[in-house]
Amino acid sequence: MESLLHYVDRLNRGMAFVAAVLLGGTVLLILLEIFLWNFFQATTLIADEYSAYGLAILVFWGAGLTLHEGGHIRIELILSQFPERIAGWIEVVATAVATGFMGYLLYYLYRMVASTWRYSSTSGTLTNTPLWIPQGIMLLGALAFFLQLFATTLRSAQKLKSS
């Protein structure tokens, strides 16, 4: 069990690294667009579209590591008012509910990607980007976040059991 949890942690750490690189690339693309427009009255024609895809992807790809590192908003002030055992139960229930919600979201994200694949949907821009590509990459991040939520739920339950 512990090796599976370790694998999920490593997966999300790697995905967060890729998300950070993607963020840097997005910043460079936007800076290039600004430079081209201000000095040459020219445009890349893709900066707004691809930076939007990048943002959606990096949010999902970075969410797992953010959860693992405790970076998501938590209500520590409220939890600190309860005895440790009750706070532990609240944490287990909250992460289990979040895992269930993410599973629901993951299912519908998958259906969206499958639909855009089936109908060969493309962006309504000059690039005609097949939408399943950015959506599929986002789906992988959502899956990794789901796995991290599940791992967090298991860890919270193990911590509660050992206390």
C-alpha positions as protocol buffer text, in pm:
chain_id: "A"
residue {
  index: 1
  type: MET
  ca { x: 0 y: 0 z: 0 }
}
residue {
  index: 2
  type: GLU
  ca { x: 277 y: 241 z: 94 }
}
residue {
  index: 3
  type: SER
  ca { x: 454 y: 186 z: -238 }
}
residue {
  index: 4
  type: LEU
  ca { x: 133 y: 275 z: -425 }
}
residue {
  index: 5
  type: LEU
  ca { x: 100 y: 597 z: -224 }
}
residue {
  index: 6
  type: HIS
  ca { x: 466 y: 674 z: -293 }
}
residue {
  index: 7
  type: TYR
  ca { x: 408 y: 620 z: -667 }
}
residue {
  index: 8
  type: VAL
  ca { x: 111 y: 862 z: -663 }
}
residue {
  index: 9
  type: ASP
  ca { x: 328 y: 1121 z: -486 }
}
residue {
  index: 10
  type: ARG
  ca { x: 606 y: 1081 z: -744 }
}
residue {
  index: 11
  type: LEU
  ca { x: 358 y: 1100 z: -1031 }
}
residue {
  index: 12
  type: ASN
  ca { x: 215 y: 1428 z: -901 }
}
residue {
  index: 13
  type: ARG
  ca { x: 560 y: 1570 z: -834 }
}
residue {
  index: 14
  type: GLY
  ca { x: 657 y: 1499 z: -1196 }
}
residue {
  index: 15
  type: MET
  ca { x: 333 y: 1645 z: -1328 }
}
residue {
  index: 16
  type: ALA
  ca { x: 385 y: 1959 z: -1120 }
}
residue {
  index: 17
  type: PHE
  ca { x: 732 y: 1995 z: -1271 }
}
residue {
  index: 18
  type: VAL
  ca { x: 584 y: 1974 z: -1621 }
}
residue {
  index: 19
  type: ALA
  ca { x: 316 y: 2226 z: -1515 }
}
residue {
  index: 20
  type: ALA
  ca { x: 589 y: 2466 z: -1398 }
}
residue {
  index: 21
  type: VAL
  ca { x: 769 y: 2433 z: -1732 }
}
residue {
  index: 22
  type: LEU
  ca { x: 437 y: 2488 z: -1910 }
}
residue {
  index: 23
  type: LEU
  ca { x: 378 y: 2801 z: -1701 }
}
residue {
  index: 24
  type: GLY
  ca { x: 718 y: 2933 z: -1806 }
}
residue {
  index: 25
  type: GLY
  ca { x: 640 y: 2856 z: -2169 }
}
residue {
  index: 26
  type: THR
  ca { x: 305 y: 3031 z: -2141 }
}
residue {
  index: 27
  type: VAL
  ca { x: 471 y: 3340 z: -1996 }
}
residue {
  index: 28
  type: LEU
  ca { x: 725 y: 3340 z: -2280 }
}
residue {
  index: 29
  type: LEU
  ca { x: 447 y: 3306 z: -2538 }
}
residue {
  index: 30
  type: ILE
  ca { x: 258 y: 3600 z: -2389 }
}
residue {
  index: 31
  type: LEU
  ca { x: 575 y: 3809 z: -2371 }
}
residue {
  index: 32
  type: LEU
  ca { x: 647 y: 3726 z: -2735 }
}
residue {
  index: 33
  type: GLU
  ca { x: 296 y: 3836 z: -2828 }
}
residue {
  index: 34
  type: ILE
  ca { x: 340 y: 4165 z: -2641 }
}
residue {
  index: 35
  type: PHE
  ca { x: 680 y: 4225 z: -2801 }
}
residue {
  index: 36
  type: LEU
  ca { x: 557 y: 4150 z: -3153 }
}
residue {
  index: 37
  type: TRP
  ca { x: 254 y: 4372 z: -3115 }
}
residue {
  index: 38
  type: ASN
  ca { x: 436 y: 4668 z: -2960 }
}
residue {
  index: 39
  type: PHE
  ca { x: 731 y: 4671 z: -3199 }
}
residue {
  index: 40
  type: PHE
  ca { x: 601 y: 4525 z: -3524 }
}
residue {
  index: 41
  type: GLN
  ca { x: 220 y: 4550 z: -3502 }
}
residue {
  index: 42
  type: ALA
  ca { x: 221 y: 4174 z: -3563 }
}
residue {
  index: 43
  type: THR
  ca { x: 73 y: 3884 z: -3371 }
}
residue {
  index: 44
  type: THR
  ca { x: 138 y: 3513 z: -3325 }
}
residue {
  index: 45
  type: LEU
  ca { x: -236 y: 3445 z: -3372 }
}
residue {
  index: 46
  type: ILE
  ca { x: -211 y: 3166 z: -3116 }
}
residue {
  index: 47
  type: ALA
  ca { x: -106 y: 3330 z: -2789 }
}
residue {
  index: 48
  type: ASP
  ca { x: -451 y: 3376 z: -2639 }
}
residue {
  index: 49
  type: GLU
  ca { x: -576 y: 3030 z: -2738 }
}
residue {
  index: 50
  type: TYR
  ca { x: -268 y: 2836 z: -2636 }
}
residue {
  index: 51
  type: SER
  ca { x: -214 y: 3028 z: -2314 }
}
residue {
  index: 52
  type: ALA
  ca { x: -574 y: 2943 z: -2219 }
}
residue {
  index: 53
  type: TYR
  ca { x: -509 y: 2575 z: -2288 }
}
residue {
  index: 54
  type: GLY
  ca { x: -188 y: 2600 z: -2088 }
}
residue {
  index: 55
  type: LEU
  ca { x: -364 y: 2756 z: -1790 }
}
residue {
  index: 56
  type: ALA
  ca { x: -633 y: 2488 z: -1782 }
}
residue {
  index: 57
  type: ILE
  ca { x: -373 y: 2214 z: -1808 }
}
residue {
  index: 58
  type: LEU
  ca { x: -135 y: 2351 z: -1547 }
}
residue {
  index: 59
  type: VAL
  ca { x: -413 y: 2396 z: -1291 }
}
residue {
  index: 60
  type: PHE
  ca { x: -498 y: 2027 z: -1308 }
}
residue {
  index: 61
  type: TRP
  ca { x: -138 y: 1909 z: -1342 }
}
residue {
  index: 62
  type: GLY
  ca { x: -29 y: 2111 z: -1038 }
}
residue {
  index: 63
  type: ALA
  ca { x: -326 y: 2032 z: -814 }
}
residue {
  index: 64
  type: GLY
  ca { x: -199 y: 1696 z: -690 }
}
residue {
  index: 65
  type: LEU
  ca { x: 134 y: 1822 z: -560 }
}
residue {
  index: 66
  type: THR
  ca { x: -37 y: 2126 z: -411 }
}
residue {
  index: 67
  type: LEU
  ca { x: -264 y: 1890 z: -216 }
}
residue {
  index: 68
  type: HIS
  ca { x: 26 y: 1669 z: -110 }
}
residue {
  index: 69
  type: GLU
  ca { x: 220 y: 1970 z: 16 }
}
residue {
  index: 70
  type: GLY
  ca { x: -83 y: 2108 z: 203 }
}
residue {
  index: 71
  type: GLY
  ca { x: -118 y: 2410 z: -24 }
}
residue {
  index: 72
  type: HIS
  ca { x: -494 y: 2392 z: -72 }
}
residue {
  index: 73
  type: ILE
  ca { x: -719 y: 2595 z: 153 }
}
residue {
  index: 74
  type: ARG
  ca { x: -793 y: 2408 z: 472 }
}
residue {
  index: 75
  type: ILE
  ca { x: -993 y: 2517 z: 766 }
}
residue {
  index: 76
  type: GLU
  ca { x: -724 y: 2465 z: 1031 }
}
residue {
  index: 77
  type: LEU
  ca { x: -883 y: 2727 z: 1255 }
}
residue {
  index: 78
  type: ILE
  ca { x: -1201 y: 2521 z: 1274 }
}
residue {
  index: 79
  type: LEU
  ca { x: -1026 y: 2184 z: 1300 }
}
residue {
  index: 80
  type: SER
  ca { x: -810 y: 2310 z: 1586 }
}
residue {
  index: 81
  type: GLN
  ca { x: -1126 y: 2365 z: 1793 }
}
residue {
  index: 82
  type: PHE
  ca { x: -1204 y: 1993 z: 1796 }
}
residue {
  index: 83
  type: PRO
  ca { x: -1033 y: 1710 z: 1980 }
}
residue {
  index: 84
  type: GLU
  ca { x: -771 y: 1538 z: 1766 }
}
residue {
  index: 85
  type: ARG
  ca { x: -984 y: 1228 z: 1703 }
}
residue {
  index: 86
  type: ILE
  ca { x: -1289 y: 1425 z: 1586 }
}
residue {
  index: 87
  type: ALA
  ca { x: -1071 y: 1650 z: 1370 }
}
residue {
  index: 88
  type: GLY
  ca { x: -923 y: 1333 z: 1219 }
}
residue {
  index: 89
  type: TRP
  ca { x: -1270 y: 1203 z: 1135 }
}
residue {
  index: 90
  type: ILE
  ca { x: -1364 y: 1535 z: 980 }
}
residue {
  index: 91
  type: GLU
  ca { x: -1051 y: 1522 z: 766 }
}
residue {
  index: 92
  type: VAL
  ca { x: -1122 y: 1166 z: 650 }
}
residue {
  index: 93
  type: VAL
  ca { x: -1482 y: 1249 z: 562 }
}
residue {
  index: 94
  type: ALA
  ca { x: -1386 y: 1575 z: 389 }
}
residue {
  index: 95
  type: THR
  ca { x: -1116 y: 1413 z: 176 }
}
residue {
  index: 96
  type: ALA
  ca { x: -1344 y: 1119 z: 94 }
}
residue {
  index: 97
  type: VAL
  ca { x: -1618 y: 1358 z: -21 }
}
residue {
  index: 98
  type: ALA
  ca { x: -1364 y: 1557 z: -224 }
}
residue {
  index: 99
  type: THR
  ca { x: -1240 y: 1231 z: -380 }
}
residue {
  index: 100
  type: GLY
  ca { x: -1597 y: 1136 z: -470 }
}
residue {
  index: 101
  type: PHE
  ca { x: -1661 y: 1477 z: -622 }
}
residue {
  index: 102
  type: MET
  ca { x: -1337 y: 1458 z: -820 }
}
residue {
  index: 103
  type: GLY
  ca { x: -1435 y: 1112 z: -943 }
}
residue {
  index: 104
  type: TYR
  ca { x: -1764 y: 1258 z: -1066 }
}
residue {
  index: 105
  type: LEU
  ca { x: -1580 y: 1543 z: -1239 }
}
residue {
  index: 106
  type: LEU
  ca { x: -1329 y: 1299 z: -1386 }
}
residue {
  index: 107
  type: TYR
  ca { x: -1609 y: 1091 z: -1536 }
}
residue {
  index: 108
  type: TYR
  ca { x: -1763 y: 1392 z: -1708 }
}
residue {
  index: 109
  type: LEU
  ca { x: -1426 y: 1522 z: -1823 }
}
residue {
  index: 110
  type: TYR
  ca { x: -1369 y: 1182 z: -1982 }
}
residue {
  index: 111
  type: ARG
  ca { x: -1708 y: 1202 z: -2155 }
}
residue {
  index: 112
  type: MET
  ca { x: -1620 y: 1548 z: -2286 }
}
residue {
  index: 113
  type: VAL
  ca { x: -1288 y: 1426 z: -2428 }
}
residue {
  index: 114
  type: ALA
  ca { x: -1453 y: 1117 z: -2580 }
}
residue {
  index: 115
  type: SER
  ca { x: -1718 y: 1338 z: -2740 }
}
residue {
  index: 116
  type: THR
  ca { x: -1468 y: 1579 z: -2893 }
}
residue {
  index: 117
  type: TRP
  ca { x: -1268 y: 1281 z: -3020 }
}
residue {
  index: 118
  type: ARG
  ca { x: -1575 y: 1111 z: -3168 }
}
residue {
  index: 119
  type: TYR
  ca { x: -1699 y: 1424 z: -3344 }
}
residue {
  index: 120
  type: SER
  ca { x: -1351 y: 1549 z: -3439 }
}
residue {
  index: 121
  type: SER
  ca { x: -1424 y: 1883 z: -3273 }
}
residue {
  index: 122
  type: THR
  ca { x: -1170 y: 2156 z: -3332 }
}
residue {
  index: 123
  type: SER
  ca { x: -1121 y: 2503 z: -3194 }
}
residue {
  index: 124
  type: GLY
  ca { x: -1302 y: 2781 z: -3374 }
}
residue {
  index: 125
  type: THR
  ca { x: -976 y: 2963 z: -3440 }
}
residue {
  index: 126
  type: LEU
  ca { x: -723 y: 2975 z: -3721 }
}
residue {
  index: 127
  type: THR
  ca { x: -531 y: 2685 z: -3569 }
}
residue {
  index: 128
  type: ASN
  ca { x: -824 y: 2442 z: -3576 }
}
residue {
  index: 129
  type: THR
  ca { x: -667 y: 2263 z: -3281 }
}
residue {
  index: 130
  type: PRO
  ca { x: -832 y: 1925 z: -3223 }
}
residue {
  index: 131
  type: LEU
  ca { x: -994 y: 1986 z: -2885 }
}
residue {
  index: 132
  type: TRP
  ca { x: -932 y: 1635 z: -2758 }
}
residue {
  index: 133
  type: ILE
  ca { x: -560 y: 1718 z: -2732 }
}
residue {
  index: 134
  type: PRO
  ca { x: -573 y: 1993 z: -2466 }
}
residue {
  index: 135
  type: GLN
  ca { x: -878 y: 1831 z: -2305 }
}
residue {
  index: 136
  type: GLY
  ca { x: -704 y: 1493 z: -2290 }
}
residue {
  index: 137
  type: ILE
  ca { x: -394 y: 1644 z: -2132 }
}
residue {
  index: 138
  type: MET
  ca { x: -618 y: 1818 z: -1879 }
}
residue {
  index: 139
  type: LEU
  ca { x: -794 y: 1485 z: -1814 }
}
residue {
  index: 140
  type: LEU
  ca { x: -460 y: 1322 z: -1725 }
}
residue {
  index: 141
  type: GLY
  ca { x: -403 y: 1594 z: -1466 }
}
residue {
  index: 142
  type: ALA
  ca { x: -752 y: 1545 z: -1326 }
}
residue {
  index: 143
  type: LEU
  ca { x: -683 y: 1171 z: -1296 }
}
residue {
  index: 144
  type: ALA
  ca { x: -358 y: 1237 z: -1110 }
}
residue {
  index: 145
  type: PHE
  ca { x: -538 y: 1479 z: -876 }
}
residue {
  index: 146
  type: PHE
  ca { x: -807 y: 1216 z: -813 }
}
residue {
  index: 147
  type: LEU
  ca { x: -537 y: 962 z: -725 }
}
residue {
  index: 148
  type: GLN
  ca { x: -371 y: 1213 z: -489 }
}
residue {
  index: 149
  type: LEU
  ca { x: -706 y: 1282 z: -320 }
}
residue {
  index: 150
  type: PHE
  ca { x: -756 y: 907 z: -278 }
}
residue {
  index: 151
  type: ALA
  ca { x: -405 y: 870 z: -135 }
}
residue {
  index: 152
  type: THR
  ca { x: -470 y: 1161 z: 103 }
}
residue {
  index: 153
  type: THR
  ca { x: -793 y: 997 z: 218 }
}
residue {
  index: 154
  type: LEU
  ca { x: -606 y: 670 z: 285 }
}
residue {
  index: 155
  type: ARG
  ca { x: -330 y: 850 z: 474 }
}
residue {
  index: 156
  type: SER
  ca { x: -584 y: 1040 z: 682 }
}
residue {
  index: 157
  type: ALA
  ca { x: -762 y: 714 z: 765 }
}
residue {
  index: 158
  type: GLN
  ca { x: -432 y: 544 z: 855 }
}
residue {
  index: 159
  type: LYS
  ca { x: -337 y: 837 z: 1077 }
}
residue {
  index: 160
  type: LEU
  ca { x: -677 y: 822 z: 1247 }
}
residue {
  index: 161
  type: LYS
  ca { x: -646 y: 446 z: 1297 }
}
residue {
  index: 162
  type: SER
  ca { x: -301 y: 475 z: 1454 }
}
residue {
  index: 163
  type: SER
  ca { x: -400 y: 754 z: 1695 }
}
